[in-house]
């Protein structure tokens, strides 16, 4: 295949998969600025190296690998959840911590509640090892098959199965232990977290994803499994104008 045809295919794949790639990279970096930079640098690296593409993997898989590797530069990892750090500092259990908070009966802002859920999802993912996080995101957001994930992460398909199992188990345990969204009897409620962060002047709205209002009122059915409930938290919009971004990439590609 000549380089011109390959470049056209490359740009088609990038535009088609851009929203999903944005969601994956954002949950690795948790910064819109870093996400845009990682995607742009990934685009430039892949575009420059197109002549080395040997066709052994799908072009899309080859692009994902470069973008994921680029996003690792911005990846942050936590050793413990903010809630765990706060309760340890206060010398309290998590359940006791939430019992000590008064219920904000006048709180009705569903959009902020969903932003709080986004912070929790990011916190949980930040406590997952690097490859496990990327593996889970490629499966959940991109919907890739295990063999494609193996090619992206340059590992074996059997290892992908192990990574997915461990990461899902870890996330499920973190949710089931404390999250009232998954189990109404658990102590951690979004509105209580928001009230505590406001009362103690802790930062809340920093660089969170902006949720589409059509998703804000989404009800989580009580019969859904934990992983299904977790997957619902991925319904989010981009932070930048897609057309403006692609015009920028077009100019970059013309100068490469």
Residue frames as qw, qx, qy, qz and C-alpha x, y, z in Angstrom:
[[0.000, 0.889, 0.459, 0.000, 0.00, 0.00, 0.00],
 [0.414, 0.496, -0.042, 0.762, 1.41, 3.42, -0.95],
 [0.286, -0.172, -0.494, 0.803, 2.08, 6.00, 1.75],
 [0.250, -0.122, -0.115, -0.954, -0.66, 8.36, 0.52],
 [0.650, -0.300, -0.561, -0.416, -3.38, 5.71, 0.89],
 [0.589, -0.236, -0.647, 0.424, -1.99, 4.79, 4.30],
 [0.096, -0.008, -0.268, 0.958, -2.12, 8.42, 5.43],
 [0.470, -0.226, -0.293, -0.801, -5.77, 8.66, 4.35],
 [0.711, -0.300, -0.630, -0.084, -6.64, 5.48, 6.26],
 [0.440, -0.089, -0.539, 0.713, -4.71, 6.74, 9.26],
 [0.128, -0.081, 0.131, -0.980, -6.68, 9.99, 9.42],
 [0.621, -0.261, -0.459, -0.579, -9.98, 8.13, 8.97],
 [0.674, -0.255, -0.657, 0.222, -9.17, 5.80, 11.88],
 [0.284, -0.034, -0.421, 0.861, -8.03, 8.67, 14.07],
 [0.318, -0.159, -0.050, -0.933, -11.19, 10.69, 13.47],
 [0.689, -0.251, -0.554, -0.394, -13.48, 7.68, 13.86],
 [0.730, -0.295, -0.557, 0.264, -11.92, 6.58, 17.14],
 [0.209, 0.470, -0.270, 0.814, -11.02, 9.98, 18.53],
 [0.538, -0.565, 0.034, -0.625, -13.83, 10.28, 21.11],
 [0.941, -0.293, -0.168, -0.016, -13.11, 6.88, 22.57],
 [0.706, 0.212, -0.291, 0.610, -9.36, 7.49, 22.61],
 [0.064, -0.596, 0.182, -0.779, -9.97, 10.81, 24.36],
 [0.753, -0.517, -0.022, -0.406, -12.01, 9.04, 27.07],
 [0.934, -0.087, -0.224, 0.263, -9.29, 6.40, 27.56],
 [0.523, 0.338, -0.252, 0.741, -6.41, 8.88, 27.75],
 [0.284, -0.652, 0.084, -0.698, -8.35, 11.24, 30.03],
 [0.842, -0.487, -0.016, -0.230, -8.83, 8.45, 32.55],
 [0.847, 0.042, -0.199, 0.491, -5.11, 7.78, 32.43],
 [0.374, 0.304, -0.147, 0.864, -4.05, 11.43, 32.85],
 [0.218, -0.736, -0.589, 0.252, -7.13, 13.03, 34.49],
 [0.118, -0.613, 0.042, 0.780, -6.26, 16.31, 32.80],
 [0.608, 0.729, 0.298, -0.101, -7.82, 17.75, 29.66],
 [0.140, 0.890, -0.389, -0.192, -4.58, 19.56, 28.86],
 [0.341, -0.438, 0.821, 0.133, -2.47, 16.41, 29.22],
 [0.672, 0.330, 0.660, -0.065, -5.03, 14.42, 27.24],
 [0.516, 0.842, 0.046, -0.149, -4.92, 16.83, 24.32],
 [0.002, 0.793, -0.591, -0.148, -1.11, 16.87, 24.42],
 [0.517, -0.207, 0.829, 0.042, -0.86, 13.06, 24.61],
 [0.678, 0.522, 0.512, -0.074, -3.29, 12.63, 21.71],
 [0.381, 0.900, -0.150, -0.153, -1.54, 15.25, 19.61],
 [0.145, -0.671, 0.717, 0.117, 1.93, 13.84, 20.29],
 [0.636, 0.033, 0.771, -0.018, 0.61, 10.33, 19.64],
 [0.634, 0.716, 0.256, -0.138, -0.82, 11.53, 16.32],
 [0.214, 0.879, -0.403, -0.141, 2.47, 13.13, 15.32],
 [0.366, -0.462, 0.805, 0.065, 4.57, 10.10, 16.30],
 [0.680, 0.255, 0.686, -0.049, 2.26, 7.68, 14.48],
 [0.549, 0.813, 0.097, -0.167, 2.00, 9.87, 11.38],
 [0.070, 0.817, -0.553, -0.147, 5.78, 10.22, 11.14],
 [0.326, -0.336, 0.883, 0.023, 6.27, 6.47, 11.54],
 [0.795, 0.345, 0.201, -0.457, 3.62, 5.38, 9.03],
 [0.570, 0.589, -0.544, -0.179, 6.30, 4.15, 6.64],
 [0.015, 0.358, -0.902, 0.239, 7.31, 1.59, 9.29],
 [0.725, 0.033, 0.396, -0.563, 3.79, 0.13, 9.58],
 [0.012, -0.289, 0.914, 0.286, 4.15, -3.49, 8.45],
 [0.650, -0.028, -0.373, -0.661, 0.49, -4.52, 8.42],
 [0.345, 0.016, -0.919, 0.188, 0.97, -7.36, 10.94],
 [0.009, 0.446, 0.698, -0.560, -1.56, -5.68, 13.23],
 [0.181, 0.809, 0.523, 0.199, -4.60, -3.59, 12.32],
 [0.285, 0.499, -0.031, 0.818, -3.78, 0.05, 11.68],
 [0.460, -0.728, -0.100, -0.498, -6.15, 1.09, 14.48],
 [0.873, -0.438, -0.131, 0.171, -4.38, -1.24, 16.93],
 [0.667, 0.186, -0.061, 0.719, -1.02, 0.18, 15.89],
 [0.016, -0.638, -0.027, -0.769, -2.31, 3.73, 16.53],
 [0.687, -0.667, -0.152, -0.244, -3.78, 2.80, 19.93],
 [0.858, -0.203, -0.173, 0.439, -0.41, 1.40, 21.02],
 [0.423, 0.332, -0.059, 0.841, 1.39, 4.64, 20.21],
 [0.292, -0.663, -0.104, -0.681, -1.28, 6.80, 21.89],
 [0.812, -0.549, -0.190, -0.050, -1.34, 4.64, 25.06],
 [0.770, -0.051, -0.156, 0.616, 2.46, 4.67, 25.30],
 [0.181, 0.485, -0.008, 0.855, 2.41, 8.46, 24.94],
 [0.508, -0.680, -0.165, -0.503, -0.24, 8.80, 27.65],
 [0.831, -0.317, -0.344, 0.302, 1.98, 6.86, 30.10],
 [0.412, 0.299, -0.205, 0.836, 4.17, 9.98, 30.33],
 [0.263, -0.431, 0.072, -0.860, 1.30, 11.75, 32.10],
 [0.704, -0.359, -0.589, -0.170, -0.03, 8.83, 34.13],
 [0.206, -0.531, 0.501, -0.652, -0.47, 9.40, 37.84],
 [0.664, -0.193, -0.722, -0.013, -0.76, 6.66, 40.44],
 [0.428, -0.624, 0.277, -0.593, -2.05, 6.88, 44.01],
 [0.264, 0.168, -0.911, 0.269, -1.06, 4.53, 46.82],
 [0.009, -0.394, -0.826, 0.403, -4.32, 5.14, 48.66],
 [0.004, 0.703, 0.568, 0.428, -7.72, 6.71, 48.03],
 [0.011, -0.481, 0.164, -0.861, -8.31, 10.29, 49.29],
 [0.707, -0.517, -0.156, -0.457, -11.05, 8.94, 51.57],
 [0.890, -0.190, -0.315, 0.270, -8.59, 6.49, 53.12],
 [0.456, 0.271, -0.255, 0.808, -6.01, 9.24, 53.65],
 [0.278, -0.541, 0.020, -0.793, -8.59, 11.56, 55.25],
 [0.819, -0.467, -0.189, -0.274, -10.00, 8.93, 57.63],
 [0.812, -0.044, -0.328, 0.481, -6.49, 7.85, 58.66],
 [0.219, 0.404, -0.186, 0.869, -5.63, 11.48, 59.35],
 [0.483, -0.489, 0.021, -0.726, -8.77, 11.84, 61.49],
 [0.050, -0.199, 0.912, -0.356, -8.30, 8.46, 63.19],
 [0.656, 0.179, 0.353, -0.643, -11.77, 7.27, 62.10],
 [0.470, 0.168, 0.838, 0.222, -13.26, 4.41, 60.14],
 [0.028, -0.126, -0.528, -0.840, -14.84, 5.22, 56.79],
 [0.302, -0.578, -0.720, -0.239, -18.31, 4.34, 58.10],
 [0.376, -0.638, -0.418, 0.526, -17.76, 6.45, 61.21],
 [0.207, -0.176, 0.199, 0.942, -16.54, 9.32, 59.05],
 [0.164, -0.305, -0.586, -0.733, -19.73, 9.36, 56.99],
 [0.387, -0.627, -0.673, 0.066, -21.93, 8.95, 60.07],
 [0.351, -0.478, -0.258, 0.763, -20.34, 12.09, 61.46],
 [0.045, 0.013, 0.340, 0.939, -21.51, 14.16, 58.48],
 [0.399, 0.437, 0.488, -0.642, -24.90, 15.78, 58.39],
 [0.450, 0.400, 0.726, 0.334, -27.08, 14.92, 55.40],
 [0.001, 0.229, -0.158, -0.961, -27.39, 17.87, 52.96],
 [0.362, 0.499, 0.763, -0.193, -31.17, 17.71, 52.56],
 [0.318, 0.817, 0.119, -0.465, -31.25, 20.79, 50.33],
 [0.174, -0.476, 0.667, 0.547, -28.73, 19.42, 47.83],
 [0.723, 0.473, 0.435, -0.254, -30.30, 18.87, 44.41],
 [0.311, 0.763, -0.417, -0.383, -27.57, 19.51, 41.84],
 [0.956, 0.082, 0.280, -0.007, -27.40, 16.22, 39.94],
 [0.634, 0.713, -0.219, 0.204, -24.65, 17.49, 37.62],
 [0.080, -0.741, 0.579, -0.331, -22.26, 18.07, 40.52],
 [0.818, -0.253, 0.469, -0.216, -23.15, 14.64, 41.92],
 [0.917, 0.377, 0.090, 0.093, -22.11, 13.06, 38.63],
 [0.352, 0.784, -0.404, 0.313, -18.88, 15.05, 38.67],
 [0.491, -0.586, 0.566, -0.307, -18.29, 13.66, 42.14],
 [0.944, 0.046, 0.319, -0.071, -18.78, 10.16, 40.76],
 [0.696, 0.663, -0.187, 0.202, -16.23, 10.96, 38.07],
 [0.052, -0.763, 0.552, -0.332, -13.72, 11.91, 40.78],
 [0.755, -0.320, 0.524, -0.231, -14.37, 8.63, 42.57],
 [0.927, 0.358, 0.113, 0.030, -13.98, 6.61, 39.38],
 [0.462, 0.756, -0.366, 0.287, -10.69, 8.36, 38.72],
 [0.366, -0.660, 0.564, -0.334, -9.55, 7.75, 42.28],
 [0.904, -0.084, 0.401, -0.123, -10.27, 4.05, 42.02],
 [0.829, 0.536, -0.016, 0.159, -8.51, 3.80, 38.65],
 [0.160, 0.837, -0.431, 0.297, -5.52, 5.70, 40.04],
 [0.563, -0.509, 0.605, -0.240, -5.06, 2.92, 42.59],
 [0.945, 0.213, 0.246, -0.028, -4.82, 0.28, 39.86],
 [0.568, -0.358, 0.483, 0.562, -1.42, -0.71, 38.35],
 [0.132, 0.537, -0.344, -0.759, -0.49, 0.92, 35.04],
 [0.146, 0.095, -0.852, -0.494, -1.04, -1.99, 32.64],
 [0.031, 0.415, 0.889, -0.190, -4.18, -3.12, 34.45],
 [0.176, 0.633, 0.272, -0.703, -5.69, 0.35, 34.14],
 [0.221, 0.431, -0.509, -0.712, -4.90, 0.61, 30.43],
 [0.066, -0.061, -0.972, -0.216, -6.19, -2.92, 29.85],
 [0.102, 0.524, 0.751, -0.389, -9.49, -2.21, 31.64],
 [0.209, 0.639, 0.052, -0.739, -10.01, 1.07, 29.79],
 [0.165, 0.298, -0.714, -0.612, -9.27, -0.42, 26.37],
 [0.052, -0.243, -0.966, -0.072, -11.82, -3.14, 27.09],
 [0.049, 0.601, 0.646, -0.468, -14.48, -0.93, 28.67],
 [0.177, 0.719, 0.032, -0.671, -14.30, 2.21, 26.56],
 [0.187, 0.468, -0.631, -0.589, -12.79, 1.04, 23.27],
 [0.877, 0.145, 0.236, -0.391, -14.55, -2.32, 23.33],
 [0.363, 0.586, -0.702, -0.179, -11.44, -4.07, 22.01],
 [0.966, -0.074, -0.225, -0.100, -11.13, -7.84, 21.88],
 [0.729, -0.614, 0.247, 0.172, -8.52, -9.45, 24.10],
 [0.802, 0.141, 0.281, 0.509, -6.22, -10.24, 21.16],
 [0.297, 0.789, 0.113, 0.526, -6.25, -6.57, 20.08],
 [0.446, -0.875, 0.127, -0.138, -5.58, -5.39, 23.64],
 [0.859, -0.295, 0.249, 0.335, -2.64, -7.82, 23.75],
 [0.635, 0.440, 0.210, 0.599, -1.20, -6.21, 20.61],
 [0.034, -0.909, -0.037, -0.413, -1.71, -2.69, 21.95],
 [0.554, -0.780, 0.265, -0.123, -0.04, -3.48, 25.29],
 [0.490, 0.574, -0.654, 0.058, 2.55, -5.77, 23.69],
 [0.390, -0.307, 0.784, -0.372, 1.74, -8.69, 25.94],
 [0.080, -0.061, -0.968, -0.229, 0.11, -12.11, 25.60],
 [0.504, -0.356, -0.407, -0.673, -3.62, -12.70, 25.28],
 [0.675, -0.371, -0.622, 0.140, -3.52, -14.89, 28.39],
 [0.356, -0.144, -0.374, 0.844, -1.92, -12.05, 30.34],
 [0.237, -0.252, -0.193, -0.918, -4.69, -9.70, 29.17],
 [0.645, -0.421, -0.562, -0.301, -7.24, -12.09, 30.70],
 [0.604, -0.306, -0.518, 0.523, -5.30, -12.07, 33.97],
 [0.161, 0.035, -0.115, 0.980, -4.98, -8.26, 33.98],
 [0.403, -0.352, -0.354, -0.767, -8.70, -7.81, 33.28],
 [0.682, -0.425, -0.594, -0.031, -9.68, -10.26, 36.00],
 [0.517, -0.241, -0.424, 0.704, -7.41, -8.63, 38.61],
 [0.030, 0.104, 0.014, 0.994, -8.41, -5.07, 37.71],
 [0.498, -0.404, -0.453, -0.619, -12.14, -5.81, 37.66],
 [0.675, -0.406, -0.584, 0.199, -11.83, -7.61, 40.99],
 [0.387, -0.136, -0.306, 0.859, -9.91, -4.70, 42.52],
 [0.173, -0.200, -0.159, -0.951, -12.40, -2.10, 41.24],
 [0.590, -0.418, -0.574, -0.384, -15.38, -4.22, 42.27],
 [0.605, -0.360, -0.563, 0.432, -14.02, -4.61, 45.79],
 [0.193, -0.041, -0.173, 0.965, -13.38, -0.86, 46.13],
 [0.363, -0.269, -0.314, -0.835, -16.94, -0.09, 45.00],
 [0.661, -0.385, -0.609, -0.210, -18.72, -2.82, 46.96],
 [0.507, -0.181, -0.564, 0.626, -16.87, -1.89, 50.14],
 [0.154, -0.353, -0.306, 0.871, -18.08, 1.71, 50.29],
 [0.092, 0.003, -0.365, -0.926, -20.20, 2.97, 47.35],
 [0.405, 0.342, 0.615, -0.584, -23.94, 3.57, 47.93],
 [0.509, 0.444, -0.343, -0.652, -24.44, 3.75, 44.15],
 [0.429, 0.202, -0.865, -0.162, -23.59, 0.06, 43.95],
 [0.444, -0.360, -0.804, 0.166, -25.06, -0.91, 47.33],
 [0.230, -0.739, -0.168, -0.611, -27.50, 1.55, 49.01],
 [0.752, -0.626, -0.201, 0.051, -26.52, 0.23, 52.44],
 [0.713, 0.044, -0.128, 0.688, -22.93, 1.42, 52.08],
 [0.294, -0.729, -0.297, 0.543, -21.84, 4.67, 53.76],
 [0.285, -0.273, 0.292, 0.871, -20.21, 6.62, 50.91],
 [0.331, 0.763, 0.555, -0.020, -22.76, 8.97, 49.32],
 [0.478, 0.421, 0.210, 0.742, -21.81, 11.53, 46.71],
 [0.155, -0.848, -0.194, -0.468, -23.75, 14.39, 48.29],
 [0.695, -0.700, -0.028, 0.160, -22.03, 13.80, 51.65],
 [0.726, -0.029, 0.162, 0.668, -18.63, 13.92, 49.98],
 [0.240, 0.636, 0.243, 0.692, -19.50, 17.19, 48.23],
 [0.415, -0.866, -0.144, -0.241, -20.72, 18.74, 51.49],
 [0.777, -0.503, 0.043, 0.376, -17.56, 17.66, 53.32],
 [0.621, 0.183, 0.211, 0.732, -15.28, 19.05, 50.61],
 [0.023, 0.761, 0.215, 0.612, -17.13, 22.36, 50.62],
 [0.578, -0.802, -0.122, -0.090, -17.21, 22.61, 54.43],
 [0.750, -0.477, 0.171, 0.426, -13.48, 21.96, 54.69],
 [0.212, 0.885, -0.229, -0.347, -12.52, 24.15, 51.71],
 [0.585, -0.198, 0.701, 0.357, -11.02, 21.21, 49.83],
 [0.222, 0.368, -0.486, -0.761, -10.70, 21.53, 46.03],
 [0.646, 0.279, 0.665, -0.251, -13.58, 19.96, 44.17],
 [0.674, 0.698, 0.242, -0.023, -14.10, 21.30, 40.65],
 [0.392, -0.585, 0.450, 0.550, -10.70, 21.19, 39.01],
 [0.194, 0.410, -0.638, -0.622, -10.52, 19.58, 35.59],
 [0.510, 0.144, 0.819, -0.221, -13.46, 17.18, 35.58],
 [0.085, 0.216, 0.781, 0.580, -15.28, 15.89, 32.55],
 [0.392, 0.143, 0.144, -0.897, -18.47, 17.77, 31.70],
 [0.290, 0.207, 0.934, -0.020, -21.39, 15.37, 31.51],
 [0.200, -0.233, -0.575, -0.759, -24.08, 15.51, 28.89],
 [0.418, -0.106, 0.383, -0.817, -27.32, 16.54, 30.59],
 [0.796, 0.025, -0.365, -0.482, -29.15, 13.65, 28.93],
 [0.679, 0.068, -0.699, 0.216, -26.99, 11.35, 31.08],
 [0.046, -0.355, 0.513, -0.780, -27.25, 13.31, 34.31],
 [0.662, -0.155, 0.250, -0.690, -30.71, 11.94, 35.12],
 [0.639, 0.175, -0.730, -0.170, -29.78, 8.37, 34.24],
 [0.722, -0.453, 0.304, -0.426, -31.18, 5.98, 36.87],
 [0.204, 0.393, -0.896, 0.032, -29.15, 2.97, 37.90],
 [0.814, -0.206, -0.326, -0.434, -31.43, -0.05, 38.11],
 [0.570, -0.580, 0.503, -0.293, -31.08, -1.97, 41.37],
 [0.960, 0.031, 0.277, -0.032, -30.68, -5.28, 39.56],
 [0.573, 0.748, -0.320, 0.103, -27.61, -4.19, 37.57],
 [0.884, -0.149, -0.188, 0.401, -24.32, -5.88, 38.34],
 [0.430, -0.745, 0.047, 0.507, -21.48, -3.91, 39.90],
 [0.440, -0.138, 0.488, 0.741, -19.51, -3.77, 36.66],
 [0.171, 0.639, 0.601, 0.448, -22.56, -2.61, 34.70],
 [0.233, -0.927, -0.264, 0.129, -23.05, 0.20, 37.19],
 [0.486, -0.549, 0.255, 0.630, -19.39, 1.11, 36.96],
 [0.418, 0.202, 0.587, 0.663, -19.55, 1.17, 33.16],
 [0.071, 0.852, 0.497, 0.151, -22.39, 3.70, 33.27],
 [0.336, -0.828, -0.019, 0.449, -19.95, 6.23, 34.74],
 [0.486, -0.149, 0.473, 0.719, -18.14, 6.43, 31.41],
 [0.286, 0.732, 0.549, 0.285, -20.91, 8.40, 29.67],
 [0.269, -0.733, -0.058, 0.622, -19.16, 11.71, 29.18],
 [0.515, 0.842, 0.139, 0.078, -18.56, 14.42, 26.59],
 [0.678, 0.221, -0.045, 0.700, -15.33, 15.86, 25.26],
 [0.300, -0.719, -0.227, 0.584, -13.95, 19.09, 26.64],
 [0.123, -0.457, 0.350, 0.808, -12.83, 20.59, 23.32],
 [0.647, 0.570, 0.029, -0.505, -14.37, 21.34, 19.94],
 [0.810, -0.004, 0.546, 0.214, -13.67, 18.30, 17.82],
 [0.614, 0.729, 0.220, 0.208, -13.65, 20.16, 14.50],
 [0.020, -0.954, 0.289, -0.074, -11.19, 22.77, 15.76],
 [0.641, -0.507, 0.567, 0.105, -8.93, 20.00, 17.02],
 [0.794, 0.233, 0.504, 0.249, -8.91, 18.13, 13.72],
 [0.408, 0.899, 0.023, 0.155, -8.23, 21.32, 11.78],
 [0.287, -0.844, 0.454, 0.005, -5.20, 21.78, 13.99],
 [0.738, -0.207, 0.621, 0.166, -4.03, 18.21, 13.32],
 [0.711, 0.617, 0.304, 0.151, -4.56, 18.68, 9.59],
 [0.184, 0.950, -0.231, 0.100, -2.20, 21.66, 9.59],
 [0.509, -0.622, 0.593, 0.048, 0.34, 19.68, 11.63],
 [0.816, 0.101, 0.551, 0.144, 0.21, 16.72, 9.23],
 [0.579, 0.800, 0.102, 0.119, 0.75, 19.01, 6.24],
 [0.035, 0.904, -0.405, 0.130, 4.02, 20.18, 7.80],
 [0.761, -0.411, 0.502, 0.023, 5.35, 16.74, 8.73]]
